[in-house]
Amino acid sequence: MPVRGIRGATTATANTAESITEATEELLRELVRLNDLDTAEICFAYLTTTHDLTAEFPAFAARRIGWTDVPLLCGHDMDVQLPNPRGVQMCVRALLLYNTPLPQSAMRFAYLRGAQAIKADLEHLRGTLIQ
């Protein structure tokens, strides 16, 4: 079965465990909803934060919503110097690898809260959700 990539990002309101966890849970739930995912078919989730989010691992949010069998890895994004039109502070990003017979073009992405700026230039593309 092919493996497809599903991307998304959101922003936290503060560098606190509660804010990071809340934002990550919202993002992951939205990616599941948009793509009607069976979490048993998620091969891997790579979750990153910008360097200003250090109070919690985003993977904690995935475990908290029941992703106990999904391999998870956390990391930090590149530290691109701001101002940069594609740079967003206090950002959590997700890349999910998912087993599905659907084509890559059927995958729906989510850019929530302040992360909308990351993909604002791609809003017209099918599969991209800007909320």
N, CA, C and O atoms as a GROMACS GRO file, in nm:
protein
  524
    1MET      N    1   0.085  -0.118   0.000
    1MET     CA    2   0.000   0.000   0.000
    1MET      C    3   0.090   0.124   0.000
    1MET      O    4   0.190   0.127   0.071
    2PRO      N    5   0.055   0.225  -0.077
    2PRO     CA    6   0.135   0.347  -0.078
    2PRO      C    7   0.130   0.422   0.055
    2PRO      O    8   0.033   0.411   0.131
    3VAL      N    9   0.235   0.496   0.081
    3VAL     CA   10   0.242   0.583   0.198
    3VAL      C   11   0.233   0.727   0.149
    3VAL      O   12   0.305   0.765   0.056
    4ARG      N   13   0.147   0.806   0.210
    4ARG     CA   14   0.128   0.946   0.171
    4ARG      C   15   0.166   1.037   0.286
    4ARG      O   16   0.160   0.999   0.403
    5GLY      N   17   0.206   1.158   0.252
    5GLY     CA   18   0.240   1.257   0.352
    5GLY      C   19   0.126   1.356   0.372
    5GLY      O   20   0.063   1.400   0.277
    6ILE      N   21   0.102   1.388   0.498
    6ILE     CA   22  -0.001   1.486   0.533
    6ILE      C   23   0.066   1.590   0.623
    6ILE      O   24   0.125   1.556   0.726
    7ARG      N   25   0.055   1.716   0.584
    7ARG     CA   26   0.122   1.823   0.658
    7ARG      C   27   0.022   1.911   0.728
    7ARG      O   28  -0.096   1.919   0.692
    8GLY      N   29   0.072   1.978   0.831
    8GLY     CA   30  -0.009   2.076   0.901
    8GLY      C   31   0.075   2.155   0.997
    8GLY      O   32   0.187   2.118   1.031
    9ALA      N   33   0.018   2.266   1.041
    9ALA     CA   34   0.086   2.351   1.139
    9ALA      C   35  -0.016   2.435   1.212
    9ALA      O   36  -0.127   2.459   1.164
   10THR      N   37   0.024   2.479   1.329
   10THR     CA   38  -0.058   2.568   1.410
   10THR      C   39   0.035   2.650   1.498
   10THR      O   40   0.156   2.630   1.496
   11THR      N   41  -0.021   2.738   1.574
   11THR     CA   42   0.060   2.815   1.669
   11THR      C   43   0.005   2.799   1.810
   11THR      O   44  -0.115   2.783   1.831
   12ALA      N   45   0.096   2.804   1.905
   12ALA     CA   46   0.060   2.805   2.046
   12ALA      C   47   0.049   2.950   2.091
   12ALA      O   48   0.108   3.040   2.031
   13THR      N   49  -0.026   2.972   2.196
   13THR     CA   50  -0.043   3.109   2.246
   13THR      C   51   0.066   3.149   2.344
   13THR      O   52   0.085   3.267   2.372
   14ALA      N   53   0.138   3.050   2.397
   14ALA     CA   54   0.245   3.078   2.494
   14ALA      C   55   0.339   2.958   2.500
   14ALA      O   56   0.304   2.849   2.456
   15ASN      N   57   0.456   2.979   2.554
   15ASN     CA   58   0.552   2.872   2.574
   15ASN      C   59   0.523   2.802   2.707
   15ASN      O   60   0.601   2.808   2.802
   16THR      N   61   0.407   2.737   2.711
   16THR     CA   62   0.368   2.660   2.828
   16THR      C   63   0.327   2.520   2.782
   16THR      O   64   0.286   2.501   2.667
   17ALA      N   65   0.340   2.423   2.872
   17ALA     CA   66   0.300   2.287   2.838
   17ALA      C   67   0.153   2.284   2.796
   17ALA      O   68   0.118   2.216   2.700
   18GLU      N   69   0.069   2.355   2.866
   18GLU     CA   70  -0.074   2.356   2.835
   18GLU      C   71  -0.101   2.411   2.696
   18GLU      O   72  -0.179   2.352   2.621
   19SER      N   73  -0.040   2.521   2.661
   19SER     CA   74  -0.064   2.584   2.531
   19SER      C   75  -0.010   2.498   2.416
   19SER      O   76  -0.077   2.484   2.313
   20ILE      N   77   0.108   2.441   2.433
   20ILE     CA   78   0.166   2.356   2.328
   20ILE      C   79   0.080   2.231   2.308
   20ILE      O   80   0.053   2.192   2.195
   21THR      N   81   0.039   2.170   2.418
   21THR     CA   82  -0.043   2.050   2.410
   21THR      C   83  -0.178   2.080   2.347
   21THR      O   84  -0.224   2.005   2.261
   22GLU      N   85  -0.241   2.186   2.388
   22GLU     CA   86  -0.372   2.224   2.333
   22GLU      C   87  -0.364   2.248   2.183
   22GLU      O   88  -0.447   2.198   2.107
   23ALA      N   89  -0.265   2.324   2.139
   23ALA     CA   90  -0.251   2.356   1.996
   23ALA      C   91  -0.222   2.229   1.916
   23ALA      O   92  -0.277   2.210   1.807
   24THR      N   93  -0.136   2.143   1.968
   24THR     CA   94  -0.100   2.020   1.897
   24THR      C   95  -0.219   1.926   1.888
   24THR      O   96  -0.245   1.868   1.782
   25GLU      N   97  -0.292   1.910   1.997
   25GLU     CA   98  -0.412   1.825   1.993
   25GLU      C   99  -0.511   1.875   1.889
   25GLU      O  100  -0.566   1.797   1.812
   26GLU      N  101  -0.534   2.006   1.887
   26GLU     CA  102  -0.627   2.064   1.790
   26GLU      C  103  -0.582   2.033   1.647
   26GLU      O  104  -0.663   1.994   1.564
   27LEU      N  105  -0.454   2.050   1.619
   27LEU     CA  106  -0.401   2.025   1.486
   27LEU      C  107  -0.416   1.878   1.448
   27LEU      O  108  -0.463   1.847   1.338
   28LEU      N  109  -0.377   1.788   1.536
   28LEU     CA  110  -0.384   1.646   1.503
   28LEU      C  111  -0.527   1.599   1.485
   28LEU      O  112  -0.556   1.521   1.394
   29ARG      N  113  -0.618   1.645   1.568
   29ARG     CA  114  -0.759   1.609   1.553
   29ARG      C  115  -0.814   1.661   1.420
   29ARG      O  116  -0.893   1.594   1.354
   30GLU      N  117  -0.772   1.781   1.380
   30GLU     CA  118  -0.818   1.838   1.253
   30GLU      C  119  -0.765   1.759   1.135
   30GLU      O  120  -0.838   1.736   1.038
   31LEU      N  121  -0.639   1.716   1.140
   31LEU     CA  122  -0.584   1.635   1.032
   31LEU      C  123  -0.656   1.502   1.022
   31LEU      O  124  -0.681   1.454   0.911
   32VAL      N  125  -0.689   1.441   1.135
   32VAL     CA  126  -0.765   1.316   1.135
   32VAL      C  127  -0.903   1.339   1.075
   32VAL      O  128  -0.948   1.261   0.991
   33ARG      N  129  -0.969   1.444   1.117
   33ARG     CA  130  -1.104   1.474   1.067
   33ARG      C  131  -1.104   1.502   0.918
   33ARG      O  132  -1.185   1.446   0.844
   34LEU      N  133  -1.014   1.587   0.873
   34LEU     CA  134  -1.011   1.626   0.731
   34LEU      C  135  -0.983   1.509   0.638
   34LEU      O  136  -1.035   1.503   0.526
   35ASN      N  137  -0.902   1.416   0.684
   35ASN     CA  138  -0.860   1.305   0.600
   35ASN      C  139  -0.930   1.174   0.635
   35ASN      O  140  -0.900   1.070   0.577
   36ASP      N  141  -1.021   1.179   0.730
   36ASP     CA  142  -1.093   1.060   0.776
   36ASP      C  143  -0.993   0.947   0.805
   36ASP      O  144  -1.008   0.835   0.758
   37LEU      N  145  -0.891   0.981   0.885
   37LEU     CA  146  -0.782   0.888   0.911
   37LEU      C  147  -0.820   0.780   1.012
   37LEU      O  148  -0.890   0.806   1.110
   38ASP      N  149  -0.772   0.661   0.986
   38ASP     CA  150  -0.771   0.553   1.083
   38ASP      C  151  -0.633   0.561   1.148
   38ASP      O  152  -0.533   0.532   1.082
   39THR      N  153  -0.626   0.599   1.273
   39THR     CA  154  -0.495   0.622   1.334
   39THR      C  155  -0.408   0.495   1.336
   39THR      O  156  -0.286   0.505   1.349
   40ALA      N  157  -0.468   0.378   1.322
   40ALA     CA  158  -0.389   0.255   1.312
   40ALA      C  159  -0.307   0.251   1.183
   40ALA      O  160  -0.213   0.173   1.173
   41GLU      N  161  -0.342   0.333   1.086
   41GLU     CA  162  -0.271   0.336   0.958
   41GLU      C  163  -0.170   0.450   0.948
   41GLU      O  164  -0.109   0.471   0.843
   42ILE      N  165  -0.150   0.524   1.057
   42ILE     CA  166  -0.046   0.627   1.059
   42ILE      C  167   0.087   0.555   1.083
   42ILE      O  168   0.107   0.492   1.186
   43CYS      N  169   0.177   0.566   0.986
   43CYS     CA  170   0.307   0.497   0.995
   43CYS      C  171   0.401   0.569   1.090
   43CYS      O  172   0.481   0.506   1.160
   44PHE      N  173   0.391   0.703   1.092
   44PHE     CA  174   0.491   0.783   1.162
   44PHE      C  175   0.441   0.926   1.170
   44PHE      O  176   0.376   0.974   1.078
   45ALA      N  177   0.471   0.993   1.278
   45ALA     CA  178   0.440   1.135   1.291
   45ALA      C  179   0.566   1.209   1.337
   45ALA      O  180   0.625   1.176   1.440
   46TYR      N  181   0.604   1.308   1.259
   46TYR     CA  182   0.717   1.393   1.294
   46TYR      C  183   0.659   1.527   1.334
   46TYR      O  184   0.594   1.594   1.254
   47LEU      N  185   0.682   1.566   1.458
   47LEU     CA  186   0.627   1.689   1.514
   47LEU      C  187   0.742   1.781   1.549
   47LEU      O  188   0.836   1.741   1.618
   48THR      N  189   0.735   1.904   1.502
   48THR     CA  190   0.842   1.999   1.531
   48THR      C  191   0.784   2.125   1.593
   48THR      O  192   0.665   2.155   1.581
   49THR      N  193   0.872   2.198   1.658
   49THR     CA  194   0.836   2.330   1.712
   49THR      C  195   0.943   2.429   1.671
   49THR      O  196   1.057   2.393   1.641
   50THR      N  197   0.903   2.554   1.670
   50THR     CA  198   1.003   2.658   1.654
   50THR      C  199   1.083   2.667   1.784
   50THR      O  200   1.041   2.615   1.887
   51HIS      N  201   1.198   2.732   1.778
   51HIS     CA  202   1.290   2.734   1.892
   51HIS      C  203   1.236   2.808   2.014
   51HIS      O  204   1.293   2.798   2.123
   52ASP      N  205   1.126   2.881   1.998
   52ASP     CA  206   1.068   2.952   2.113
   52ASP      C  207   0.966   2.868   2.188
   52ASP      O  208   0.907   2.917   2.285
   53LEU      N  209   0.943   2.743   2.147
   53LEU     CA  210   0.854   2.652   2.219
   53LEU      C  211   0.938   2.539   2.278
   53LEU      O  212   0.984   2.450   2.207
   54THR      N  213   0.956   2.545   2.408
   54THR     CA  214   1.043   2.448   2.476
   54THR      C  215   0.980   2.387   2.601
   54THR      O  216   1.044   2.307   2.668
   55ALA      N  217   0.858   2.422   2.632
   55ALA     CA  218   0.797   2.380   2.759
   55ALA      C  219   0.738   2.239   2.757
   55ALA      O  220   0.710   2.182   2.862
   56GLU      N  221   0.718   2.182   2.638
   56GLU     CA  222   0.659   2.048   2.628
   56GLU      C  223   0.692   1.985   2.494
   56GLU      O  224   0.713   2.056   2.395
   57PHE      N  225   0.697   1.853   2.491
   57PHE     CA  226   0.710   1.780   2.366
   57PHE      C  227   0.573   1.772   2.300
   57PHE      O  228   0.477   1.734   2.367
   58PRO      N  229   0.559   1.808   2.172
   58PRO     CA  230   0.429   1.794   2.106
   58PRO      C  231   0.381   1.649   2.103
   58PRO      O  232   0.260   1.625   2.096
   59ALA      N  233   0.471   1.554   2.108
   59ALA     CA  234   0.432   1.413   2.108
   59ALA      C  235   0.344   1.379   2.228
   59ALA      O  236   0.262   1.287   2.221
   60PHE      N  237   0.360   1.451   2.338
   60PHE     CA  238   0.274   1.428   2.455
   60PHE      C  239   0.128   1.445   2.417
   60PHE      O  240   0.044   1.368   2.463
   61ALA      N  241   0.097   1.543   2.334
   61ALA     CA  242  -0.042   1.566   2.290
   61ALA      C  243  -0.092   1.447   2.209
   61ALA      O  244  -0.207   1.406   2.225
   62ALA      N  245  -0.007   1.393   2.122
   62ALA     CA  246  -0.048   1.278   2.042
   62ALA      C  247  -0.077   1.158   2.132
   62ALA      O  248  -0.176   1.087   2.110
   63ARG      N  249   0.005   1.135   2.228
   63ARG     CA  250  -0.020   1.024   2.321
   63ARG      C  251  -0.148   1.048   2.400
   63ARG      O  252  -0.225   0.955   2.425
   64ARG      N  253  -0.169   1.172   2.440
   64ARG     CA  254  -0.287   1.206   2.521
   64ARG      C  255  -0.418   1.183   2.445
   64ARG      O  256  -0.520   1.153   2.507
   65ILE      N  257  -0.416   1.196   2.311
   65ILE     CA  258  -0.539   1.172   2.234
   65ILE      C  259  -0.546   1.028   2.183
   65ILE      O  260  -0.631   0.996   2.100
   66GLY      N  261  -0.458   0.942   2.234
   66GLY     CA  262  -0.471   0.800   2.205
   66GLY      C  263  -0.378   0.743   2.099
   66GLY      O  264  -0.394   0.627   2.061
   67TRP      N  265  -0.283   0.820   2.051
   67TRP     CA  266  -0.191   0.769   1.950
   67TRP      C  267  -0.080   0.688   2.017
   67TRP      O  268   0.037   0.724   2.008
   68THR      N  269  -0.115   0.580   2.083
   68THR     CA  270  -0.018   0.503   2.160
   68THR      C  271   0.067   0.410   2.074
   68THR      O  272   0.176   0.371   2.116
   69ASP      N  273   0.020   0.373   1.955
   69ASP     CA  274   0.095   0.283   1.867
   69ASP      C  275   0.161   0.354   1.750
   69ASP      O  276   0.222   0.290   1.664
   70VAL      N  277   0.150   0.487   1.745
   70VAL     CA  278   0.210   0.564   1.636
   70VAL      C  279   0.353   0.601   1.675
   70VAL      O  280   0.373   0.665   1.779
   71PRO      N  281   0.453   0.564   1.594
   71PRO     CA  282   0.588   0.610   1.621
   71PRO      C  283   0.594   0.763   1.606
   71PRO      O  284   0.547   0.819   1.508
   72LEU      N  285   0.652   0.828   1.706
   72LEU     CA  286   0.657   0.973   1.709
   72LEU      C  287   0.800   1.021   1.724
   72LEU      O  288   0.883   0.956   1.787
   73LEU      N  289   0.828   1.136   1.663
   73LEU     CA  290   0.958   1.199   1.679
   73LEU      C  291   0.934   1.349   1.688
   73LEU      O  292   0.858   1.406   1.610
   74CYS      N  293   1.000   1.412   1.783
   74CYS     CA  294   0.992   1.557   1.796
   74CYS      C  295   1.125   1.620   1.758
   74CYS      O  296   1.231   1.557   1.770
   75GLY      N  297   1.119   1.742   1.711
   75GLY     CA  298   1.239   1.815   1.676
   75GLY      C  299   1.210   1.964   1.672
   75GLY      O  300   1.097   2.008   1.693
   76HIS      N  301   1.314   2.040   1.644
   76HIS     CA  302   1.299   2.185   1.627
   76HIS      C  303   1.312   2.219   1.479
   76HIS      O  304   1.390   2.156   1.406
   77ASP      N  305   1.237   2.318   1.435
   77ASP     CA  306   1.248   2.368   1.298
   77ASP      C  307   1.381   2.442   1.281
   77ASP      O  308   1.450   2.473   1.378
   78MET      N  309   1.413   2.467   1.157
   78MET     CA  310   1.529   2.552   1.128
   78MET      C  311   1.506   2.686   1.193
   78MET      O  312   1.394   2.735   1.199
   79ASP      N  313   1.612   2.746   1.241
   79ASP     CA  314   1.602   2.876   1.307
   79ASP      C  315   1.626   2.987   1.204
   79ASP      O  316   1.727   3.057   1.208
   80VAL      N  317   1.528   3.003   1.112
   80VAL     CA  318   1.537   3.108   1.010
   80VAL      C  319   1.515   3.242   1.078
   80VAL      O  320   1.421   3.258   1.156
   81GLN      N  321   1.599   3.336   1.048
   81GLN     CA  322   1.591   3.465   1.112
   81GLN      C  323   1.471   3.544   1.064
   81GLN      O  324   1.445   3.554   0.944
   82LEU      N  325   1.398   3.598   1.159
   82LEU     CA  326   1.282   3.683   1.128
   82LEU      C  327   1.332   3.825   1.111
   82LEU      O  328   1.434   3.858   1.171
   83PRO      N  329   1.270   3.911   1.037
   83PRO     CA  330   1.144   3.886   0.969
   83PRO      C  331   1.164   3.806   0.841
   83PRO      O  332   1.257   3.831   0.764
   84ASN      N  333   1.078   3.713   0.820
   84ASN     CA  334   1.074   3.630   0.701
   84ASN      C  335   0.926   3.607   0.672
   84ASN      O  336   0.854   3.567   0.763
   85PRO      N  337   0.879   3.631   0.551
   85PRO     CA  338   0.736   3.620   0.524
   85PRO      C  339   0.679   3.480   0.550
   85PRO      O  340   0.559   3.465   0.570
   86ARG      N  341   0.764   3.378   0.549
   86ARG     CA  342   0.718   3.242   0.575
   86ARG      C  343   0.750   3.196   0.717
   86ARG      O  344   0.722   3.083   0.754
   87GLY      N  345   0.810   3.285   0.795
   87GLY     CA  346   0.847   3.250   0.931
   87GLY      C  347   0.734   3.279   1.028
   87GLY      O  348   0.672   3.386   1.023
   88VAL      N  349   0.708   3.184   1.113
   88VAL     CA  350   0.602   3.199   1.213
   88VAL      C  351   0.662   3.162   1.348
   88VAL      O  352   0.730   3.060   1.361
   89GLN      N  353   0.637   3.243   1.448
   89GLN     CA  354   0.686   3.214   1.582
   89GLN      C  355   0.585   3.127   1.657
   89GLN      O  356   0.467   3.124   1.624
   90MET      N  357   0.635   3.058   1.759
   90MET     CA  358   0.555   2.971   1.845
   90MET      C  359   0.470   2.873   1.763
   90MET      O  360   0.350   2.858   1.785
   91CYS      N  361   0.536   2.808   1.668
   91CYS     CA  362   0.468   2.721   1.571
   91CYS      C  363   0.497   2.574   1.599
   91CYS      O  364   0.609   2.535   1.629
   92VAL      N  365   0.392   2.494   1.588
   92VAL     CA  366   0.400   2.348   1.594
   92VAL      C  367   0.365   2.297   1.454
   92VAL      O  368   0.262   2.334   1.398
   93ARG      N  369   0.451   2.212   1.399
   93ARG     CA  370   0.426   2.154   1.267
   93ARG      C  371   0.415   2.002   1.280
   93ARG      O  372   0.472   1.941   1.369
   94ALA      N  373   0.340   1.945   1.187
   94ALA     CA  374   0.324   1.800   1.184
   94ALA      C  375   0.342   1.749   1.043
   94ALA      O  376   0.296   1.810   0.947
   95LEU      N  377   0.411   1.637   1.031
   95LEU     CA  378   0.419   1.561   0.907
   95LEU      C  379   0.382   1.419   0.943
   95LEU      O  380   0.453   1.351   1.017
   96LEU      N  381   0.268   1.374   0.889
   96LEU     CA  382   0.221   1.238   0.912
   96LEU      C  383   0.246   1.156   0.787
   96LEU      O  384   0.220   1.201   0.676
   97LEU      N  385   0.296   1.035   0.805
   97LEU     CA  386   0.306   0.939   0.696
   97LEU      C  387   0.195   0.838   0.718
   97LEU      O  388   0.182   0.780   0.826
   98TYR      N  389   0.113   0.817   0.612
   98TYR     CA  390  -0.012   0.744   0.627
   98TYR      C  391  -0.027   0.640   0.517
   98TYR      O  392  -0.007   0.669   0.399
   99ASN      N  393  -0.062   0.517   0.556
   99ASN     CA  394  -0.090   0.410   0.460
   99ASN      C  395  -0.228   0.432   0.399
   99ASN      O  396  -0.328   0.433   0.470
  100THR      N  397  -0.233   0.450   0.268
  100THR     CA  398  -0.362   0.470   0.202
  100THR      C  399  -0.349   0.443   0.052
  100THR      O  400  -0.245   0.474  -0.007
  101PRO      N  401  -0.451   0.388  -0.009
  101PRO     CA  402  -0.449   0.372  -0.154
  101PRO      C  403  -0.482   0.503  -0.227
  101PRO      O  404  -0.468   0.511  -0.349
  102LEU      N  405  -0.525   0.604  -0.154
  102LEU     CA  406  -0.560   0.732  -0.215
  102LEU      C  407  -0.437   0.801  -0.271
  102LEU      O  408  -0.327   0.781  -0.220
  103PRO      N  409  -0.453   0.881  -0.375
  103PRO     CA  410  -0.339   0.956  -0.430
  103PRO      C  411  -0.298   1.069  -0.336
  103PRO      O  412  -0.376   1.114  -0.252
  104GLN      N  413  -0.175   1.116  -0.350
  104GLN     CA  414  -0.126   1.227  -0.268
  104GLN      C  415  -0.217   1.349  -0.283
  104GLN      O  416  -0.236   1.424  -0.188
  105SER      N  417  -0.272   1.370  -0.401
  105SER     CA  418  -0.358   1.486  -0.424
  105SER      C  419  -0.486   1.483  -0.341
  105SER      O  420  -0.553   1.585  -0.328
  106ALA      N  421  -0.521   1.368  -0.286
  106ALA     CA  422  -0.641   1.358  -0.202
  106ALA      C  423  -0.615   1.395  -0.057
  106ALA      O  424  -0.709   1.412   0.021
  107MET      N  425  -0.489   1.408  -0.020
  107MET     CA  426  -0.456   1.442   0.119
  107MET      C  427  -0.489   1.589   0.146
  107MET      O  428  -0.459   1.676   0.064
  108ARG      N  429  -0.549   1.614   0.260
  108ARG     CA  430  -0.588   1.750   0.299
  108ARG      C  431  -0.495   1.798   0.410
  108ARG      O  432  -0.468   1.724   0.505
  109PHE      N  433  -0.448   1.918   0.398
  109PHE     CA  434  -0.354   1.976   0.493
  109PHE      C  435  -0.427   2.079   0.578
  109PHE      O  436  -0.531   2.132   0.538
  110ALA      N  437  -0.373   2.108   0.696
  110ALA     CA  438  -0.436   2.206   0.784
  110ALA      C  439  -0.331   2.304   0.836
  110ALA      O  440  -0.228   2.264   0.891
  111TYR      N  441  -0.358   2.431   0.817
  111TYR     CA  442  -0.274   2.538   0.871
  111TYR      C  443  -0.366   2.627   0.954
  111TYR      O  444  -0.444   2.705   0.900
  112LEU      N  445  -0.354   2.613   1.085
  112LEU     CA  446  -0.446   2.676   1.178
  112LEU      C  447  -0.381   2.794   1.249
  112LEU      O  448  -0.259   2.808   1.254
  113ARG      N  449  -0.468   2.878   1.305
  113ARG     CA  450  -0.424   2.992   1.386
  113ARG      C  451  -0.321   3.075   1.309
  113ARG      O  452  -0.341   3.104   1.190
  114GLY      N  453  -0.213   3.113   1.374
  114GLY     CA  454  -0.112   3.198   1.311
  114GLY      C  455  -0.030   3.128   1.205
  114GLY      O  456   0.045   3.193   1.132
  115ALA      N  457  -0.042   2.996   1.193
  115ALA     CA  458   0.035   2.921   1.093
  115ALA      C  459  -0.021   2.939   0.953
  115ALA      O  460   0.038   2.890   0.856
  116GLN      N  461  -0.132   3.008   0.940
  116GLN     CA  462  -0.188   3.035   0.808
  116GLN      C  463  -0.088   3.106   0.718
  116GLN      O  464  -0.090   3.088   0.597
  117ALA      N  465  -0.002   3.186   0.778
  117ALA     CA  466   0.096   3.263   0.700
  117ALA      C  467   0.194   3.172   0.626
  117ALA      O  468   0.250   3.212   0.523
  118ILE      N  469   0.215   3.053   0.676
  118ILE     CA  470   0.310   2.961   0.614
  118ILE      C  471   0.267   2.924   0.472
  118ILE      O  472   0.350   2.918   0.381
  119LYS      N  473   0.139   2.899   0.454
  119LYS     CA  474   0.090   2.852   0.324
  119LYS      C  475  -0.013   2.945   0.262
  119LYS      O  476  -0.089   2.903   0.175
  120ALA      N  477  -0.016   3.068   0.303
  120ALA     CA  478  -0.116   3.161   0.250
  120ALA      C  479  -0.108   3.172   0.098
  120ALA      O  480  -0.210   3.192   0.031
  121ASP      N  481   0.013   3.158   0.041
  121ASP     CA  482   0.028   3.167  -0.104
  121ASP      C  483  -0.025   3.043  -0.175
  121ASP      O  484  -0.036   3.043  -0.298
  122LEU      N  485  -0.057   2.938  -0.102
  122LEU     CA  486  -0.106   2.814  -0.162
  122LEU      C  487  -0.253   2.789  -0.133
  122LEU      O  488  -0.303   2.679  -0.158
  123GLU      N  489  -0.322   2.886  -0.081
  123GLU     CA  490  -0.461   2.868  -0.039
  123GLU      C  491  -0.548   2.816  -0.152
  123GLU      O  492  -0.646   2.744  -0.128
  124HIS      N  493  -0.515   2.852  -0.275
  124HIS     CA  494  -0.595   2.812  -0.389
  124HIS      C  495  -0.580   2.664  -0.425
  124HIS      O  496  -0.660   2.610  -0.501
  125LEU      N  497  -0.478   2.597  -0.371
  125LEU     CA  498  -0.454   2.458  -0.408
  125LEU      C  499  -0.551   2.364  -0.339
  125LEU      O  500  -0.585   2.384  -0.222
  126ARG      N  501  -0.595   2.263  -0.411
  126ARG     CA  502  -0.680   2.160  -0.353
  126ARG      C  503  -0.601   2.086  -0.246
  126ARG      O  504  -0.483   2.057  -0.263
  127GLY      N  505  -0.666   2.056  -0.136
  127GLY     CA  506  -0.602   1.981  -0.030
  127GLY      C  507  -0.543   2.066   0.079
  127GLY      O  508  -0.492   2.013   0.178
  128THR      N  509  -0.547   2.196   0.064
  128THR     CA  510  -0.492   2.284   0.166
  128THR      C  511  -0.604   2.353   0.240
  128THR      O  512  -0.690   2.415   0.177
  129LEU      N  513  -0.606   2.343   0.370
  129LEU     CA  514  -0.706   2.408   0.450
  129LEU      C  515  -0.642   2.523   0.524
  129LEU      O  516  -0.547   2.504   0.600
  130ILE      N  517  -0.693   2.639   0.504
  130ILE     CA  518  -0.649   2.757   0.579
  130ILE      C  519  -0.767   2.800   0.663
  130ILE      O  520  -0.870   2.842   0.609
  131GLN      N  521  -0.755   2.792   0.794
  131GLN     CA  522  -0.865   2.832   0.881
  131GLN      C  523  -0.828   2.961   0.952
  131GLN      O  524  -0.908   3.012   1.031
   0.00000   0.00000   0.00000
